[in-house]
Structure formats: C-alpha cells, structure tokens
Amino acid sequence: MKLVTNIETFFLIFIIYSVLGWLMESTLKTIEKRHLVNRGFLIGPYCPIYGYGALIMTIVLRSIENQFLLFLLATILCSVLEYITSYGMEKLFGARWWSYNHKFANINGRVCLTNSLFFGFGGVLILKVLNPFFLQFLNFYPSTWITIITYLLIILFLLDNIISFFVMNKVHSLAVTLGGDNTEEVSSQVEVVLRQITANVKRELRKRSILYRRLFNAFPNLQIRIKRR
C-alpha cells in the first residue's frame, strides 16, 4: 500500500470516528436536554477527540492480539489524551469546557473512571470489529474517489478549525474584558469571581451570532479559568 493511500486511510478513519463520536454525544445530550444539541467545539458534525483517539489506537495498538491488554492500553491511552486535551484547551482558551468533579474516581475533574472504562471497551470494539469493516468498505471504492473525497474533507475540516478557533479565542477575549480588574481579587475570592465572570460570558454569548450561541449550547457547563494579572 502506498504512503499516500495510508495517509488517506488514516484521515478517513479519523473523520469516521469523529463523526460517530459527535453522533453519540449529540444524541445523549439531545435526550438529556430535550432539545437538539450540536455537541463539539467545531461547527461541523464531528468531535475530533474521538477521531484522534481512534487514530492513535489504530496506529499504536493495532498489532496487539490479547484483548485484555488491548482494553487496558486503550483505557490508559485515551484517558491520557482526554486529560491533555482538557488541560491544553484550558491553557489555550482560558476556559474549562467540561468537568467530571461530580463523578466517582476523577482526576482533577478532567478524566473519570466511567469514561476511561468506556474508552477501553471502545478501543477493543474499534480495533477488532469496526476498523476491519470500515477498511473493507473503503477498499470497495476506486482509489481516485477516495483521494478526491479525502482532500475535500481536509479542506472543509481546516476551514472549520480556523473559524472555530477564532470563535473560541473570542470567548477568552470576552472573559478577560468582562473580568476587568476583578481578576486581581485575592485568592480567597478567586472562585467566586470566576463564577461571576463565567455567568457574564454566558450572558454575552447568548446575545451574539449563532456560532457563539452554538458553542454555549454545546458546553453549558463552561467554566472560565482566566489567570489573575
């Protein structure tokens, strides 16, 4: 198999599981909230963290035959990925987008036991059942079609990332603006101040364009975590 074909296949695997992750999260949140929820940071119907997790497992763990070892490594690998993603998004955009503080056996509210076990079972399912099916499906179509579809999806995905990055960066700028001098409060008042800033940011997001309102609806538990000056 040529390198370019490998790259195309890996990207399509990434997109497939990103879409499946979006479908799962959006469906669960829609049922919970009783209204349609477009889950995820990006505008399109995909949650990249699921795609990255599936892609990393496909590359790193695909040669492992022992299903218990595969479950264990998938649990650890995806939990580390979720923790790093949560930490990185908080540092980059000054906001905690999700929190598992209320869940059993969580680590700093970024990962929890329930999700980690789900990742482990998901890893076994992906590598032993879903990947063979999707790869067989992709091999059914001419390579020219696969190439064209891949690069069209890459362009759309990059554009989505650029627009969504701009929107999320504006959320951080808005938080800093609304925080003003309050971000210089003493340590004992930091959480109270941050909760007030978060409430102000959410109120402003509701007044803005549909892209900002979509982000708020996707992450209603958004918590502003900007640093004090």
BELTAGI-V342073 format. One line per field, one symbol per residue. ss: DSSP state (H for helix, E for strand, - for the rest). phi: phi as a letter, one per 20 degrees, with the letter a starting at -180 (. if undefined). burial: # if it has 9 or more other C-alpha atoms within 8 Angstrom, else .. Layout:
ss=???
phi=???
burial=???
//
This chain:
ss=--HHHHHHHHHHHHHHHHHHHHHHHHHHHHHHH--------------HHHHHHHHHHHHHH-----HHHHHHHHHHHHHHHHHHHHHHHHHHH-EE---------EE---EEHHHHHHHHHHHHHHHHHHHHHHHHHHH---HHHHHHHHHHHHHHHHHHHHHHHHHHHHHHHHHHHHHHHHHH--HHHHHHHHHHHHHHHHHHHHH--HHHHHHHHH----EE-----
phi=.fgffffffffffgfgffffffffffffffffembfcefofeffebdgfffffffffffedfeeefffffgfffffffffffffffffffffdmbeebbdgedflddlmecbfgfffffffffffffecfggffffffffegfffffffgffffffffffffffffffffffffffffflfffdffgfdgfffffffgffffffffeeffffffffffcfegcfcfeff
burial=.....#.################.###.##......####.#..##############..#........##########.###.###.##..#########....#..#####.#######.#####.####.##..........##..#.........##..#..###.##.###.##...#.#....#..###.##.###..##.#..#########..#####...
//
